[in-house]
Amino acid sequence: MKTPYESPMPSLRSRSTETILNAKIDALTWSDALSRLIIWGGARESRYVCICNVHSVVTTTLDAEFMDVVNTADMATPDGAPVAWALRKLGFPAQERISGPDLMWRYLAVAERLDHSVFFYGSTPETLAKLEAAVRSHFPALKIAGRHSPPFRDATPDEDAAEVEMINNSGANVVFVGLGCPKQEKWMAAHKGRIRAVTVGVGAAFDYHSGVVKRAPLWWQKNGLEWLYRLMSEPRRLFKRYFVTNSLFVLVFSRLLFMQRFPRLTKTVQPDAR
């Protein structure tokens, strides 16, 4: 039996979201996520998609601008095992993890069949060259509209206008953005209405699929331990993100669940007004 995203005429279900800390996250299936990319991308609608892991969700509690960016996205998928777990606890028991690298790879397979074209924006020229070679080896008929490595500093207005024109003229249906969080999400939000394509922030996907960084084996991914594999690979860079941010997420979300289930035990005693 064909799934909706394998059909030439996929359909869209009504959007269902749940707020986790300050982030509005979509409860959806893989078919839902891919169907949206297919339909929006096929029409070259100007939309953007956030892939939200624990770091993203916690950042919405610390950065008001980032919170607005995530909560006005056209789709915000639950990346990271704890975020999918949170949705399951909030009433969506079948929720899977919808990660950036996997969503990108699955869409590329569908795009090849549907004759959609893609654009890769972000990272370094060397990584993008390796990424394109890897993608072409797996999807030889896929249309790659272009790739661009922007400067690490903020683009000037003229540079930004030239990039927008380049992407629009490429005819891309979907633009994968690999600038890292929160830069990529803020960039996508700032360009909604200007870029005639769906932009998807995929974080480390370019590094993984290009072979620059080794991704965790499948067993680690399926058992919610990809974060631990990454931490062991880059302990200095990722220690704060995983041990501090993940611990904060679990602590705060567990407290919210407790308050939801036992409201009488968590009521604040008000002082006597007399």
Backbone bond lengths (Angstrom), bond angles and torsions (degrees), N, CA, C in turn:
res aa  C-N    CA-C-N  psi(-1)  N-CA   C-N-CA  omega(-1)  CA-C   N-CA-C  phi
1 M - - - 1.469 - - 1.526 109.59 -
2 K 1.313 115.54 135.38 1.457 119.66 -179.76 1.515 110.61 -79.62
3 T 1.323 116.17 141.02 1.454 120.83 173.48 1.516 108.13 -84.22
4 P 1.344 119.29 162.16 1.470 121.04 -176.59 1.510 113.80 -54.07
5 Y 1.345 118.69 -37.65 1.452 118.57 -175.85 1.512 112.07 -77.71
6 E 1.338 117.53 -10.10 1.462 119.53 175.40 1.521 111.40 -89.75
7 S 1.315 115.35 -13.12 1.452 120.23 -179.14 1.516 110.46 -78.96
8 P 1.352 118.76 145.36 1.459 119.94 176.78 1.520 112.42 -67.46
9 M 1.348 117.64 -15.15 1.458 121.24 179.60 1.527 109.55 -127.52
10 P 1.336 117.80 72.04 1.465 119.96 -179.62 1.522 110.18 -67.19
11 S 1.326 116.14 157.79 1.461 120.42 -179.94 1.519 109.64 -120.99
12 L 1.327 115.49 158.11 1.458 121.36 179.67 1.524 110.11 -104.95
13 R 1.320 116.38 129.37 1.459 120.75 171.54 1.515 108.48 -85.74
14 S 1.314 116.54 159.60 1.456 119.54 176.79 1.526 109.21 -63.66
15 R 1.307 116.23 147.84 1.460 121.12 -174.92 1.525 110.79 -75.52
16 S 1.323 115.89 135.28 1.459 121.88 177.31 1.525 107.86 -126.15
17 T 1.339 117.10 122.17 1.460 120.95 -177.08 1.521 111.04 -129.24
18 E 1.317 114.45 161.17 1.461 121.80 175.40 1.522 107.47 -140.76
19 T 1.322 116.96 141.23 1.457 120.47 179.50 1.521 110.18 -88.85
20 I 1.327 115.78 122.59 1.460 122.54 177.65 1.524 107.01 -114.39
21 L 1.323 117.04 116.42 1.467 122.65 -167.14 1.523 107.18 54.76
22 N 1.343 119.91 -110.76 1.471 119.94 178.20 1.528 112.65 -111.77
23 A 1.320 117.09 10.88 1.461 120.90 -174.12 1.523 111.89 -106.21
24 K 1.317 116.48 129.95 1.466 121.77 176.61 1.534 108.02 -87.77
25 I 1.334 116.23 110.01 1.458 121.96 -174.26 1.522 109.95 -111.49
26 D 1.331 116.83 139.99 1.461 122.20 178.59 1.518 111.44 -77.50
27 A 1.314 115.78 133.74 1.457 121.66 168.61 1.527 105.81 -95.25
28 L 1.316 116.94 113.27 1.458 119.93 -171.65 1.525 110.91 -158.30
29 T 1.324 114.90 166.04 1.455 121.51 177.16 1.524 109.45 -98.71
30 W 1.335 115.04 171.41 1.458 118.77 174.52 1.529 110.58 -60.57
31 S 1.322 116.43 -39.29 1.466 119.84 179.23 1.522 111.34 -62.20
32 D 1.340 116.01 -41.00 1.466 119.91 177.64 1.521 111.00 -59.94
33 A 1.340 116.06 -49.77 1.464 120.81 -176.17 1.525 110.94 -61.51
34 L 1.318 116.84 -45.10 1.462 119.98 -178.51 1.522 111.67 -70.76
35 S 1.320 117.26 -36.66 1.466 119.93 177.99 1.524 111.38 -60.69
36 R 1.336 115.86 -40.49 1.460 118.80 178.76 1.528 111.33 -63.42
37 L 1.328 116.79 -44.28 1.466 119.31 178.56 1.522 111.06 -62.33
38 I 1.317 116.70 -39.85 1.462 120.83 -179.03 1.527 111.07 -64.54
39 I 1.327 116.35 -48.95 1.466 120.16 -176.69 1.522 111.46 -70.39
40 W 1.341 117.31 -48.71 1.460 119.81 179.05 1.526 111.32 -64.29
41 G 1.335 115.86 -44.53 1.457 119.71 -179.07 1.512 112.23 -66.39
42 G 1.337 117.04 -39.51 1.462 120.26 179.63 1.518 112.05 -60.00
43 A 1.323 116.33 -32.96 1.469 121.18 178.88 1.522 111.80 -92.20
44 R 1.337 117.42 -0.21 1.464 123.81 -176.62 1.531 110.79 51.94
45 E 1.319 115.07 46.13 1.458 120.54 176.58 1.524 109.73 -76.30
46 S 1.313 115.63 144.03 1.461 120.86 179.37 1.521 109.08 -84.10
47 R 1.324 115.85 95.82 1.456 122.90 -178.85 1.527 108.61 -137.11
48 Y 1.344 116.10 164.66 1.464 118.09 175.31 1.519 111.36 -139.23
49 V 1.339 114.05 150.49 1.458 122.79 -174.23 1.520 109.37 -124.62
50 C 1.329 116.32 128.21 1.463 122.05 175.58 1.524 109.55 -102.96
51 I 1.315 115.98 136.75 1.463 122.09 175.46 1.527 106.06 -105.29
52 C 1.322 116.91 109.27 1.466 120.40 -167.27 1.525 113.40 -104.70
53 N 1.321 115.63 110.74 1.457 120.79 172.08 1.538 108.53 -97.05
54 V 1.326 116.60 -172.09 1.460 120.27 -178.40 1.530 111.30 -59.96
55 H 1.327 116.44 -42.16 1.462 120.24 179.71 1.527 110.58 -58.05
56 S 1.320 117.42 -43.42 1.462 121.55 179.27 1.519 111.27 -63.22
57 V 1.329 115.90 -46.67 1.466 120.53 -176.86 1.527 110.72 -63.37
58 V 1.320 117.21 -45.50 1.465 120.08 179.56 1.531 110.51 -65.75
59 T 1.329 117.54 -36.47 1.461 120.98 179.67 1.524 111.75 -61.86
60 T 1.335 117.73 -28.68 1.472 119.30 177.39 1.523 111.95 -65.28
61 T 1.334 117.31 -19.44 1.470 120.11 177.84 1.521 112.08 -87.22
62 L 1.328 116.81 -11.23 1.461 121.62 -176.23 1.521 113.56 -112.38
63 D 1.327 117.11 -19.11 1.461 122.95 -173.30 1.527 108.21 -132.64
64 A 1.324 116.98 104.51 1.467 121.48 -176.15 1.522 111.92 -63.21
65 E 1.332 116.35 -37.22 1.472 119.37 179.08 1.519 109.95 -63.96
66 F 1.329 116.26 -43.79 1.467 119.97 -179.83 1.526 110.25 -65.27
67 M 1.322 117.68 -38.46 1.468 120.98 177.18 1.524 110.51 -58.04
68 D 1.329 116.92 -45.16 1.464 120.43 178.43 1.517 111.59 -63.11
69 V 1.325 116.71 -38.67 1.464 121.07 179.48 1.528 110.57 -61.85
70 V 1.324 116.61 -48.45 1.471 120.50 -179.00 1.519 110.56 -65.31
71 N 1.321 116.88 -42.00 1.458 120.16 -173.52 1.518 113.87 -78.55
72 T 1.320 118.05 -9.88 1.468 120.52 174.14 1.527 111.37 -108.24
73 A 1.335 117.03 7.38 1.460 120.40 176.46 1.526 109.71 -66.82
74 D 1.320 115.83 155.08 1.464 120.06 178.31 1.528 111.61 -76.82
75 M 1.326 115.91 -21.13 1.461 121.37 174.24 1.516 107.49 -158.96
76 A 1.341 116.02 137.25 1.465 121.70 177.32 1.522 107.09 -131.62
77 T 1.316 116.75 104.97 1.459 120.07 -173.10 1.527 112.20 -87.56
78 P 1.337 117.44 152.85 1.470 121.29 179.30 1.522 111.92 -83.30
79 D 1.298 116.41 91.55 1.466 121.26 174.84 1.529 106.60 -91.21
80 G 1.300 116.59 151.66 1.457 120.08 -178.37 1.514 110.74 86.23
81 A 1.324 115.76 131.10 1.463 120.62 -177.74 1.531 112.89 -56.57
82 P 1.353 120.77 -41.06 1.465 119.58 -178.81 1.531 113.52 -63.71
83 V 1.334 117.26 -32.92 1.470 119.30 -179.56 1.527 109.82 -71.60
84 A 1.330 116.91 -43.06 1.469 119.40 175.65 1.526 110.37 -62.92
85 W 1.332 116.90 -39.31 1.467 121.45 177.26 1.525 110.72 -61.09
86 A 1.320 117.04 -41.53 1.456 121.01 179.34 1.526 110.99 -61.51
87 L 1.325 117.19 -42.23 1.464 119.87 178.05 1.526 110.99 -64.40
88 R 1.320 116.23 -38.13 1.470 118.64 178.12 1.527 110.65 -63.07
89 K 1.334 116.67 -38.75 1.459 120.92 178.52 1.523 111.97 -69.30
90 L 1.324 117.26 -23.42 1.465 121.50 -176.43 1.531 112.98 -95.91
91 G 1.335 116.18 13.50 1.460 118.32 173.18 1.508 116.93 114.54
92 F 1.344 117.30 8.05 1.461 120.14 178.69 1.532 108.22 -122.39
93 P 1.345 117.53 75.73 1.461 122.15 -169.53 1.531 115.36 -62.91
94 A 1.333 117.19 -20.46 1.466 119.62 -177.69 1.526 113.00 -97.78
95 Q 1.335 117.00 7.74 1.463 119.37 -174.38 1.523 112.28 -62.43
96 E 1.328 115.34 128.97 1.456 122.34 175.49 1.517 110.05 -100.96
97 R 1.302 115.20 165.63 1.457 121.02 173.65 1.531 108.39 -79.44
98 I 1.323 117.22 125.80 1.474 122.67 178.23 1.521 106.78 -110.33
99 S 1.324 116.91 91.71 1.468 121.25 -173.03 1.523 112.16 -90.52
100 G 1.334 115.43 158.03 1.462 121.31 -179.01 1.517 113.86 -62.37
101 P 1.340 118.87 -53.18 1.461 119.59 -179.91 1.525 113.01 -58.12
102 D 1.337 116.78 -39.80 1.466 120.00 -178.85 1.520 111.95 -73.20
103 L 1.338 116.95 -40.04 1.462 119.56 178.47 1.529 110.00 -63.41
104 M 1.302 116.71 -42.20 1.462 120.71 178.57 1.528 110.74 -60.36
105 W 1.328 117.04 -48.45 1.473 120.66 -175.89 1.521 111.56 -66.26
106 R 1.333 116.68 -40.68 1.468 119.66 179.10 1.520 110.97 -66.43
107 Y 1.336 115.97 -38.97 1.461 117.71 178.68 1.525 111.21 -66.59
108 L 1.329 118.18 -38.42 1.461 120.24 179.72 1.527 110.99 -58.17
109 A 1.327 116.63 -39.54 1.462 120.41 178.81 1.524 110.81 -63.75
110 V 1.340 116.62 -41.37 1.458 121.07 178.95 1.525 110.44 -70.79
111 A 1.332 116.78 -41.38 1.463 121.21 -179.23 1.519 111.36 -60.26
112 E 1.327 116.29 -37.18 1.469 119.74 178.38 1.524 110.56 -60.93
113 R 1.335 117.08 -41.02 1.463 120.97 -179.38 1.525 112.00 -72.77
114 L 1.344 116.27 -33.86 1.463 120.31 -175.78 1.522 113.67 -92.36
115 D 1.320 117.11 -0.78 1.467 122.36 179.81 1.524 112.33 67.41
116 H 1.336 116.89 28.81 1.456 120.58 172.34 1.524 109.14 -80.46
117 S 1.326 116.09 155.97 1.464 119.90 177.18 1.520 109.83 -116.20
118 V 1.334 115.47 152.44 1.464 120.69 -175.91 1.528 110.26 -127.69
119 F 1.328 113.95 157.10 1.459 121.73 178.96 1.523 107.10 -130.37
120 F 1.337 116.59 139.75 1.459 121.38 178.57 1.531 108.77 -111.56
121 Y 1.348 115.65 121.40 1.460 121.48 -175.91 1.525 108.95 -124.81
122 G 1.343 116.59 121.90 1.450 120.30 177.31 1.514 112.59 128.39
123 S 1.331 116.35 -174.18 1.458 124.21 177.42 1.530 111.46 60.38
124 T 1.346 116.14 -155.51 1.464 121.86 -177.82 1.521 109.99 -107.74
125 P 1.337 117.97 160.15 1.471 119.74 177.68 1.528 112.02 -58.09
126 E 1.329 116.79 -37.07 1.465 120.28 -178.69 1.529 111.07 -66.07
127 T 1.329 115.99 -44.97 1.465 119.56 179.51 1.521 110.78 -65.51
128 L 1.323 117.33 -40.76 1.466 120.29 179.76 1.525 111.54 -64.29
129 A 1.316 117.33 -37.02 1.467 120.29 178.12 1.532 110.23 -64.29
130 K 1.337 116.29 -43.76 1.466 120.13 177.92 1.525 111.05 -66.78
131 L 1.325 115.93 -37.28 1.457 120.06 178.71 1.528 110.71 -62.88
132 E 1.322 116.84 -47.44 1.463 119.70 -179.46 1.530 111.09 -61.62
133 A 1.324 116.96 -40.24 1.465 120.07 178.93 1.529 110.57 -62.88
134 A 1.345 116.61 -42.25 1.462 120.22 -179.98 1.526 111.42 -66.55
135 V 1.330 116.20 -41.27 1.458 120.42 -179.49 1.520 110.46 -65.55
136 R 1.321 116.68 -43.32 1.465 120.04 -179.66 1.526 111.64 -64.74
137 S 1.329 117.15 -32.78 1.462 119.02 179.87 1.525 111.58 -69.43
138 H 1.337 117.32 -30.93 1.460 120.92 179.48 1.526 113.06 -89.46
139 F 1.340 115.92 -32.87 1.467 120.62 -176.52 1.530 108.76 -129.38
140 P 1.320 117.52 74.10 1.474 120.62 -172.87 1.523 114.85 -61.76
141 A 1.338 117.65 -25.63 1.463 120.04 -178.51 1.531 112.51 -93.80
142 L 1.314 117.37 -1.19 1.466 120.47 -178.64 1.528 110.95 -68.11
143 K 1.319 115.92 138.37 1.458 120.88 176.30 1.531 109.50 -87.35
144 I 1.321 116.85 115.40 1.457 121.39 174.70 1.521 107.19 -100.32
145 A 1.326 115.78 108.08 1.465 120.70 -174.19 1.520 111.98 -70.31
146 G 1.333 116.71 -27.95 1.458 119.41 179.84 1.511 111.53 166.57
147 R 1.319 114.59 176.57 1.469 121.34 175.64 1.515 107.70 -149.32
148 H 1.338 115.31 150.68 1.466 118.92 -178.47 1.514 109.76 -153.23
149 S 1.320 115.70 132.56 1.461 122.37 175.14 1.522 107.89 -106.06
150 P 1.323 117.50 106.56 1.471 120.02 -177.68 1.526 110.16 -76.62
151 P 1.332 117.54 163.42 1.470 120.21 176.00 1.519 110.19 -65.05
152 F 1.335 117.06 152.33 1.458 120.50 -179.30 1.531 111.68 -71.86
153 R 1.323 116.88 -22.18 1.469 120.53 173.41 1.526 108.92 -79.53
154 D 1.329 115.53 172.54 1.460 119.84 174.58 1.518 109.95 -67.18
155 A 1.319 116.01 138.78 1.461 120.43 178.95 1.527 110.46 -71.64
156 T 1.323 116.57 146.70 1.457 120.27 173.52 1.532 108.04 -72.70
157 P 1.327 118.81 162.67 1.474 120.06 177.57 1.519 112.61 -55.46
158 D 1.324 117.65 -39.43 1.460 120.33 179.63 1.526 111.15 -68.06
159 E 1.331 116.74 -41.22 1.465 120.13 178.23 1.530 110.54 -64.46
160 D 1.309 115.16 -41.74 1.464 119.35 -179.69 1.521 110.95 -63.35
161 A 1.317 116.98 -44.66 1.468 121.05 179.45 1.529 110.73 -61.98
162 A 1.331 116.42 -38.26 1.466 120.38 179.25 1.526 110.85 -67.14
163 E 1.341 116.91 -38.57 1.464 120.05 178.47 1.524 111.25 -65.44
164 V 1.332 116.14 -43.02 1.461 120.19 178.81 1.524 110.43 -61.02
165 E 1.320 116.50 -44.60 1.463 120.85 179.21 1.527 110.87 -62.60
166 M 1.342 116.39 -42.09 1.461 121.25 179.67 1.527 111.01 -60.66
167 I 1.333 116.74 -46.15 1.465 120.37 -178.92 1.520 110.88 -66.70
168 N 1.325 116.92 -45.09 1.459 119.89 -179.80 1.528 112.03 -63.82
169 N 1.314 116.93 -41.17 1.461 120.19 179.81 1.521 112.77 -69.98
170 S 1.328 116.72 -19.07 1.471 119.76 -179.69 1.520 111.91 -71.39
171 G 1.342 116.60 -21.34 1.461 120.33 -179.00 1.520 113.32 79.37
172 A 1.337 117.96 14.33 1.465 120.97 -177.39 1.523 111.37 -62.15
173 N 1.313 115.09 140.35 1.466 121.04 173.99 1.531 111.51 -85.59
174 V 1.335 115.14 -39.24 1.462 121.06 -179.66 1.527 108.54 -133.73
175 V 1.319 115.93 135.17 1.466 122.66 177.43 1.524 107.84 -112.47
176 F 1.329 116.45 117.63 1.460 120.65 175.72 1.529 108.29 -89.83
177 V 1.338 115.26 129.41 1.463 121.43 -172.77 1.530 108.74 -115.43
178 G 1.328 115.68 121.68 1.454 121.12 -179.76 1.512 111.86 -121.03
179 L 1.322 116.63 73.17 1.469 121.78 -179.43 1.517 112.36 -110.57
180 G 1.331 117.77 -6.98 1.453 121.10 -176.30 1.517 111.32 85.70
181 C 1.324 114.66 154.80 1.475 121.93 -179.37 1.535 110.49 -87.34
182 P 1.328 119.50 136.25 1.469 129.22 6.22 1.531 113.84 -98.15
183 K 1.329 116.84 6.08 1.462 120.14 -174.98 1.522 111.81 -60.10
184 Q 1.342 117.37 -44.13 1.462 119.01 -175.48 1.529 111.48 -66.90
185 E 1.334 117.38 -38.37 1.456 119.65 179.93 1.525 111.29 -66.24
186 K 1.324 117.02 -41.47 1.464 120.42 179.77 1.529 110.13 -68.12
187 W 1.325 116.71 -35.44 1.466 119.97 177.81 1.525 110.57 -64.94
188 M 1.328 116.56 -44.29 1.466 119.90 -179.35 1.519 111.43 -63.17
189 A 1.340 116.16 -43.77 1.466 119.77 -179.68 1.527 111.08 -62.71
190 A 1.333 116.20 -39.83 1.467 120.82 -178.97 1.525 112.19 -67.61
191 H 1.339 116.83 -22.16 1.465 120.31 -176.66 1.535 113.51 -105.83
192 K 1.341 116.40 5.07 1.458 118.01 175.12 1.525 108.69 -66.52
193 G 1.310 115.64 132.94 1.459 120.40 -176.62 1.514 112.72 92.73
194 R 1.336 116.71 -14.62 1.464 120.81 178.66 1.530 111.74 -107.32
195 I 1.328 115.47 -38.38 1.463 119.47 178.23 1.525 108.68 -93.82
196 R 1.333 116.07 124.38 1.465 121.80 -177.70 1.537 109.73 -87.70
197 A 1.310 114.50 67.64 1.460 121.34 179.31 1.514 107.77 -171.61
198 V 1.323 115.74 169.04 1.455 121.21 174.20 1.528 107.78 -87.40
199 T 1.313 117.65 127.98 1.460 120.67 176.19 1.529 108.50 -104.60
200 V 1.334 115.15 137.08 1.461 121.36 -177.05 1.525 108.59 -129.79
201 G 1.316 117.40 119.33 1.466 121.03 179.46 1.514 110.74 -83.32
202 V 1.320 116.97 112.80 1.471 120.27 -171.06 1.522 114.03 -113.15
203 G 1.336 118.17 9.30 1.457 120.48 172.35 1.512 114.48 55.91
204 A 1.338 115.78 -118.98 1.466 121.41 -174.02 1.528 113.48 -83.46
205 A 1.322 118.19 7.05 1.471 120.38 -176.54 1.523 112.58 -57.89
206 F 1.336 117.35 -38.10 1.469 119.74 -179.49 1.525 110.28 -62.43
207 D 1.338 116.52 -42.47 1.463 120.60 179.68 1.524 111.12 -64.86
208 Y 1.332 116.76 -41.88 1.457 120.49 -179.12 1.529 111.65 -65.70
209 H 1.321 116.15 -53.07 1.462 119.70 -173.25 1.527 113.21 -73.35
210 S 1.324 116.69 -20.84 1.468 119.79 176.04 1.518 111.51 -82.32
211 G 1.342 116.45 -15.97 1.458 120.31 -177.38 1.514 113.46 88.82
212 V 1.338 117.93 2.67 1.462 121.39 179.90 1.529 110.21 -67.31
213 V 1.331 116.59 -38.38 1.465 122.81 176.94 1.517 108.36 -122.70
214 K 1.329 116.00 134.41 1.462 120.17 179.30 1.515 109.69 -80.07
215 R 1.332 116.61 128.92 1.454 120.76 179.01 1.527 110.13 -85.67
216 A 1.319 116.14 155.82 1.460 121.48 179.18 1.521 110.43 -59.33
217 P 1.328 117.87 143.60 1.467 120.30 175.48 1.518 111.32 -57.59
218 L 1.330 116.70 158.53 1.460 122.29 -173.23 1.529 112.25 -57.83
219 W 1.335 117.92 -37.82 1.470 120.15 -178.42 1.522 110.46 -60.37
220 W 1.342 116.44 -42.52 1.460 121.00 178.84 1.527 110.29 -62.79
221 Q 1.344 116.27 -41.97 1.460 120.53 -179.74 1.528 111.38 -62.89
222 K 1.329 116.31 -46.77 1.463 120.86 -175.71 1.519 112.35 -67.81
223 N 1.322 116.73 -25.55 1.457 120.38 -178.05 1.530 113.14 -100.75
224 G 1.321 116.16 17.46 1.460 120.95 174.26 1.519 114.19 70.25
225 L 1.333 117.53 25.86 1.462 120.90 -175.97 1.533 113.36 -114.77
226 E 1.326 116.51 14.76 1.466 118.33 179.80 1.525 110.81 -61.52
227 W 1.321 116.91 -35.65 1.467 120.86 178.26 1.527 111.12 -59.72
228 L 1.338 116.96 -39.25 1.469 121.04 -179.31 1.526 110.53 -68.32
229 Y 1.322 116.00 -38.94 1.467 120.52 177.95 1.528 110.09 -62.89
230 R 1.338 116.03 -44.17 1.457 120.00 178.73 1.523 111.19 -65.12
231 L 1.323 116.21 -39.68 1.461 120.51 179.52 1.520 111.00 -61.87
232 M 1.335 117.02 -42.01 1.458 120.69 179.04 1.530 111.61 -67.37
233 S 1.333 116.02 -28.64 1.468 120.60 179.67 1.519 112.06 -77.57
234 E 1.359 116.74 -36.67 1.463 121.52 -178.47 1.526 109.99 -135.40
235 P 1.331 117.93 67.52 1.475 119.98 -173.33 1.525 114.46 -62.37
236 R 1.327 118.21 -41.96 1.462 119.82 -177.41 1.524 112.20 -64.51
237 R 1.304 116.43 -43.69 1.461 120.16 -176.44 1.523 112.36 -74.58
238 L 1.327 117.66 -34.00 1.454 120.43 -170.59 1.527 114.96 -105.62
239 F 1.345 117.28 -2.65 1.466 118.83 -176.26 1.525 111.69 -56.97
240 K 1.321 116.61 -50.63 1.467 119.67 -177.07 1.516 111.36 -62.69
241 R 1.341 116.51 -43.35 1.458 119.70 -177.49 1.525 111.06 -60.83
242 Y 1.324 117.12 -47.20 1.457 118.98 -172.18 1.526 114.01 -83.84
243 F 1.317 117.33 -43.72 1.458 117.48 -177.29 1.522 112.53 -79.93
244 V 1.316 116.64 -38.88 1.460 119.54 -179.94 1.527 110.86 -81.06
245 T 1.327 116.96 -54.56 1.461 120.90 -175.91 1.523 111.82 -65.27
246 N 1.341 117.29 -46.90 1.465 119.53 179.97 1.524 111.64 -63.22
247 S 1.334 116.30 -40.84 1.464 119.55 179.30 1.525 110.51 -63.52
248 L 1.345 116.80 -41.49 1.456 121.06 178.49 1.524 110.55 -62.36
249 F 1.317 116.64 -42.22 1.464 120.80 179.58 1.523 110.83 -60.22
250 V 1.327 116.06 -51.11 1.464 120.29 -177.76 1.526 110.46 -62.47
251 L 1.325 117.19 -42.21 1.466 121.14 -179.28 1.524 111.43 -62.64
252 V 1.329 116.42 -50.21 1.469 120.16 -176.36 1.518 110.95 -68.68
253 F 1.335 116.58 -44.17 1.463 118.27 -177.50 1.523 111.07 -67.20
254 S 1.333 117.73 -38.65 1.465 120.70 178.03 1.528 110.31 -62.69
255 R 1.323 116.68 -39.20 1.473 120.49 178.43 1.531 110.51 -64.59
256 L 1.329 116.43 -40.92 1.462 119.75 178.71 1.521 111.05 -63.63
257 L 1.334 116.61 -40.24 1.452 120.08 177.81 1.527 110.62 -62.96
258 F 1.331 115.89 -42.17 1.460 120.58 179.93 1.528 110.63 -62.29
259 M 1.327 116.05 -43.45 1.462 120.41 179.21 1.514 110.98 -64.10
260 Q 1.327 116.31 -35.20 1.459 120.90 -179.64 1.527 110.97 -69.08
261 R 1.313 115.85 -39.39 1.461 120.03 -176.66 1.527 112.90 -82.87
262 F 1.333 117.01 -31.84 1.464 120.61 -176.70 1.533 110.14 -127.39
263 P 1.327 117.15 65.97 1.477 119.93 -175.24 1.517 113.28 -61.56
264 R 1.335 117.49 -32.40 1.460 119.51 -177.53 1.529 111.82 -67.93
265 L 1.330 115.71 -31.07 1.464 119.16 -178.32 1.527 112.43 -79.44
266 T 1.326 116.91 -13.45 1.465 120.25 -174.89 1.517 112.76 -113.03
267 K 1.328 117.92 5.91 1.460 119.85 178.15 1.519 110.48 -68.29
268 T 1.298 115.27 136.37 1.468 119.78 178.07 1.524 110.01 -78.41
269 V 1.320 116.94 130.16 1.454 120.65 178.91 1.526 108.68 -76.04
270 Q 1.316 116.47 120.05 1.455 121.43 -177.87 1.528 109.99 -83.83
271 P 1.337 118.54 138.99 1.471 120.62 178.40 1.514 111.13 -67.04
272 D 1.325 115.70 151.81 1.461 121.16 178.51 1.528 109.13 -65.20
273 A 1.326 115.85 127.88 1.474 120.11 -175.19 1.522 112.25 -76.52
274 R 1.348 118.92 -12.22 1.470 120.51 -177.62 1.517 113.18 -72.40
